[in-house]
Amino acid sequence: MATKTGAALICGSIAYDTIMVFHDRFKHHILPDKIHILNVSFLVPELRREFGGCAGNIAYNMNLLGDMGYPMATVGNDFDDYAAWLRRVGVPLDFVEQVPHAHTAQAFITTDLDDNQITAFHAGAMSFSRQLTVPRQHGISLGVVAPDAPDAMLAHAEQFADAGIRFLFDPGQNMPLFNTDELNRFISWASWVAVNDYEWQRLSQRTGHSEQTILQQVEALIVTQAASGSIIHTRQNTFRIPAATPSQVQDPTGCGDAYRAGLLHGLLHGLDWQTTGQIAALLGAIKIEHRGTQNHSFDREEFADRYHENFGTRYTF
């Protein structure tokens, strides 16, 4: 059984996701030889607006596990509905700052029947997240630097290091925005690095690090591999975490954030890496069963039962 110890500060984005489904295939409407004069319109009978962003998603999932995760992000003048939702589910907003003249970051995603996507992203208030500062008190025992405005990610990583707060570096889709020197600075400041298998290949190529050399600087390298599970490399051992089995596959969006919330749960409670990875894997499987990034929930007994079904032992938090 886990014993609660401290809270996590999650530096990253808070965003609205507007998701539209086109009931055809883009290839039927885009002429390859006319791509230079593209002018197309798609009728999208399905549309939904979801609460998203890495900081919001991770904090939501931590709350499901009974942990305290503080998102730290800048939001816009259209944040009221999202704020009401986070308060209702118990996510604290102590370090969420509103920028009056901007919109909350927003992604507009159109998906066709082949699961191809065309996405437009408006950073909006996220562009001002550099103005936020990592607090040195408030019961923060560890942190996360997740995708956000690039200058904010660098600043917050350095602030964590200066404050002596260990943190997880999760570059995600922002990795191409940093040069080799900046990526090496993140690694030198971080305690743990979490990436998917493609991101790890990119990070390794850009920095020249192997699993062995990066572990000279961080305590663990966590590499997720979608349906193949994940691998947690530490200085002492390598843990191969099988994927948990979902009851159905609805939407993979946000599974990585759910997985990271499981990692944070294990780190906050001093759990071993095998248990930590399995909690993370199960949380990702539960998320994939639901559309959107914050529409899943469970009680402790249900989680314990599913953990036993997947991994053969019971975990109670």
N, C-alpha and C positions, 0 to 999 in steps of 0.2 A: 504494500500500500504506500502511495506517495505521501510525503509530507510537504506542505506548501512552504516555499522559501523565496520570498522576494517577488519582484515583478520585472517585466521586460518592457523596454522602450523600443517601439517599432518605427524606424525612420523609413518612410516610403510614401507612395502615392495614395490618395483617396480620389476616386473617380466614379463617374457614371458610365455605364456601358449601355449603349443603345444598339440592340442586336436585331437585324432584319434578315428574313429568310426569303430568298428569291427562288420561286418554284420552277426553275429551269437551270440551264448551265451557261455560264459566262461565255464558253467557247462558241455557243450558237449565236452570240450577239456581238462578239468582238472580232473584227476582221484583222488577221495578223498583218496584212500589207497596208492597213490603214491606221495602225496604232499611233502614228505620228500626228494624226488629226482626229484623235478619239473624241467622240461625242455620243455617249450612250445614256440610256435611262432604263432603270429596272423597276418593274412593278413588284412591290414587296407586301403581300397580303399578311405576313406575320411580322409583328414588331413587338418587342418588349424592352423595357428599360430596367436595368439591374444596378444594384449598388456594387461597386467594385473598387479596384485599386489594391495594391499589395498590402499597404498598412491596414486598411480596413478589413481585408480578407483574413489576414493573419490574426489580427486582434479578435475578430469574430470567432474564429476556430479555437483560439486559446480560451476564450470565454466558455465555449462548449465543454472544454476539458477542466473547467473550474479554476483556471489561472487568470492572473491579472496582466493584460497586455495593453499598454498605452500607445495608441497610434500617435505619431508626431508628423503633422502634415499641414500644408496650407490649403484652404478651400475657398470657394467663391461665394458670391451673393445668392446663389441658388442652392445652398447646402441644407436648407431647413428640413426638407423631407428626409434626407440621409441622416442628419443629426438626430431627428426624432426616432428613427429606426435604431441607431446605435444606442441611444439612451434606453430605449425599450428593451433591448436585449442585454443591456448591462455593460456595454463597452464605454470606458471613460473618455472624455473629450478634453482633459486637462491641457494637452499639448497640441490641440488642433486650433489653428489660428485662421480667422476669416479675413480674406482680402476683399474689401467692399466693391472695388471697381472691376473685378474679374469673375469669370465663370469658374466653377469647379472643373478640374480636368475631365475630359470626356473622350470616349472612344466610340466611333460610329462604325459598326461592323456589318457588312452585307455578306451573307453566306449563300452559295448555290447548292444544288443537289449533289455535287461532287465534293462538298465540304471545302471548296476553294473559298477564300475570303478576300474581300477588298476592305481595307480599314483606313479610316482617317482619324488621327488623334490630335486633339487640341489640348495643349498643356495647361493653358489658363493659369489659375492660381498656383498650380504646382511650380511654376517658374519662379515663385517668390519663396520657396521653402528654404533657401539659403539663409534667410533672416532668422530662422529658428535655431535655438542653441540647446545642445544636450544638457539636461539638468544634472547636477552632481549629487542631488539628494533625492527625495521623493520615493525612497525604497527601491530604486532601480538597481537590480543586481546583474542584469545582462542586457545586451542590445542587439538590434538587427539593422543593417544597412541594406535596404532593398531598393529596387528601381525607383528613381525619383529624379529631380533635376540634377544633372551631373555635378555641378558645383556644390550643391547641397550634399550629395553623397560623399564627396571628398572631405568637405568640412565636417560633417557629422562623424565620419570614420576617425578623423584626427581628434575630434573632441572626445569621443569614447576612449581612445587610447590615452589622451592626456588626463582624463578623469579616472583612469584605471578600471574602466568598466569593460569586461570582455564582451565581444560582439561577434555575430555571425555575418559574414559578407556574402551577399546574394546578388551578384551583378545582373542576372537575368538578361532581358533583351537590351539592356543598356551597355553591355560589354563592348560593342563596337565604338562607343562614344569615348572610350578611354585609350590613351596610348600605353605603350609598354611600361614606361616609368610610373604612370599613375596606377596601373594594375599591380605593379610590384609594391607600391606604397600601401595599397589596400591590404595586400597579403601580409606585409610586415606589421600592420596594425591589428589585424584580425586574430581571433582565437580559432575560428572555424570558417570554412568556405563551403558553400552549398551551390551546386550547379547541376544542370542536366548533362547527359553524355555528350551532346553536341557542343554545349557551352564549355565543357571541360576540354574538348579537343581544341577549341578556339583559344581558351585561356592558356593551355599548354604550349600551343604554337606561338602565341604572342609573347609569353614570358620565358619560354625555354624550360619551364618546370616539368618534372615528372612527378608521379605520386610520391616518390621517395624524397625529392628535393623540396617539394612544397611542405612536406611534413616536418622539415627542419625548422619551419617558421610557424605553422599552425598546429593545433592539437588534433584536428580531424578534417578530412576532405570527404564531403558527402556528394556522391554522384547518383542522381536518379536516372532510371532507364525505362520510364513509362511502364508498360505492361510486364516488362522483364524484372521489375523490382528496383532495388537500389544497392549500392555498395558504399560502405562507410570505411574509409581508410584511416587508421590511427597509427601512431608510432609503434604500438605494441602488437596490433593485429588488424586483420581485414574482416569485416563483417558483411556477409551477403544476406540481404534482406529480401525475402520473397514478396511479391505483390500480394495484397489481400484481394479476395474475390468479391467484386460488387454483385449485387442482385440484378442490376441492369446497368447499361452504359447510356447515359443521357447527354452529358456535357462535360468534357475534360477541362473547360476553363476554370481556373482557380484551384486545380488539384495540387499544383506545386506549392501554393500558399498554404493549403491545408496540411500538406506534408511538413512544411517548415514549422507550422504551429506545433505539430507533434514533436519535432526536434527540440523546440524551445521548452515544451513540457518536460521532456526527459532531462534537459540541461538544468532547468530550475529545480528539479527534484532529485538531482544526483543519481539518475538511473543509469544502468549499464547501457552500452551502445546497442546491443541486440534488442533489448526491450524498447529502447527509445526509437530505433528504426521501425520496429513492428507497430508501435503506436502511430507513428507517422504514416506508415503504409496503410493502416486501417482507416485513418482519418481521410486520406486521399481517396480510398475506395468508397467511403460513405458520401463524399462530395460528388464523385462522378455519377452517382445515382440520381442527381437532381440537376435541373437547369439553373443556371446562375451560380454565383459564387457564395451566396449567403442565405440559401433557402433550405439547407439541410439542418437537421437537429437529431439528438438522441438523448436517452437517459443513461445513467451509469450502468444499470443492469444490462441494458441492451448492448452497450459498448463492451462490457465484460464478456457477455455471451459470444459476441462476434469475434472478439479477440481469441477466445478459447477455440472457436470453430476453425479459425485460420491458422493458429500457431500452437494449439495443443495445451496451452496453460491459460490461467486466468490472470487478468490484470485489473486491479481495483484502484481507482483514484479518488 
